[in-house]
């Protein structure tokens, strides 16, 4: 019985420590000045003058697919009407960020500076 209680206390301690570490990491991201939200990127990609967009109507739903290539990154997103379904940011080193509407919030913060200072390239 004493061993079971000791094991339970150890597992509880580990769980609380892991939760505290995750909260601390999220707080650092939220307080960081070098971060932006998914919604801010959504608006920026949608309104960028060099964004390529393709619209399709499927089953009476309007879908739009956006892509934008910059010097250091490629942005891709999919919307249904004005609802963001998917967003991907890829850098030369590989995937940087992926947003899925079914598991993320549009108000999530991304630990990266807002890309407004980057120069775009037409490809």
N, C-alpha and C positions, 0 to 999 in steps of 0.2 A: 504494500500500500504506500509506503514511504517513497519507494522508487517511482511509482506511478505519479504521485504528487510532484515529485522533483522533476520528472520528465515533463509534466504538464506546465509547471512554472517556467521551465527552460523554453518550451515552445511558445508560451505566452510572451516571454521576454523577447525572444527573437522576432515574433510578429510585431510587437510594439516598436522595437528598434527599426525594423524594415519600414513600417508605416511612417515613423518619425523622419527617417532619411528621405523617403519619397516626398513628404510634405515640405521638407527643407529644400529639396531640389526644385520643386514646383514654385516655391516662394522666391528662390533666387531668380528663376526665369521671369516670373511676374514682376519683380522689382527691377530687373535689368533694363537699362535704357536701350540696349541693342536688341530689342525684340519687337515684333509686330504681331497682329492678330490675323487669323485666317480670313476674316471679313475684310480687313484692310487690303490684303493681297488680292482677294476676289474682286473688289472694286477697282484696284489698280490695274490688274490684268484685263478686266473687261473694258476699261476706258483707255488703255494705252493705245496710241495711234498706230503702232506697228503690230498689234495683235491680229492674228489671222483667226477668223471665226467661220464656222460652218453650221448652218441651221438645218434641222431635219424635223419633220412631223411624223411621229410614229404613234399609232393608236390614239389619235386625237390629243397627244401630248407634244409640246414643242420642246425639242432638245437643241442645245447649242454646245458646240465643241470649240474651245479656245486654245490657241497655242502661241507662245511667244518665246523667241530665242534671244538671249542677251549674251554678252561676251563670256560671262562665267556661269550662266545658268540657262536652263530650259524650263518653261512653265507650261503646264497643261491643265485644263479643267473642263469639266462637263457640268451642264446645268439642265434642269427640267423647269421650263418657264423661268422664274427668277430664283429657283431653289438650287443651291450648290450641292451637287451629288458627289463630286470627286475632284481633288486637286493633287497635282504632283509637281514637286520641284526637284530637278536633277541638276547636279553640278558635274564638272569633269571627273570628279572622284567617285561618282555614283549617285544613288538616290540620297537626297537630303531630307525631304519631308513628303509625307503622303497623308492626305485628308480623305476620310470616308464619312459620308453623312450619317451612316448607320451606327458609327462608333465614336465619332469625335464631335466636338461642339464648334460652331463657326466662330465662337469667341475665344477659342484656345489661342494661347500665345506661342509663337515660334521664336526660338532663340536665334534670331538673325536680324541685322539692321534692315530697315525698309529700303528696298532696291531702287529708289527714285534717282540715285546718283549714277547708276550704271548706264553705260552707253549700249544701245541696242544695235544688233547687226541683222541685216536682212539675209535670210537663207532660203 
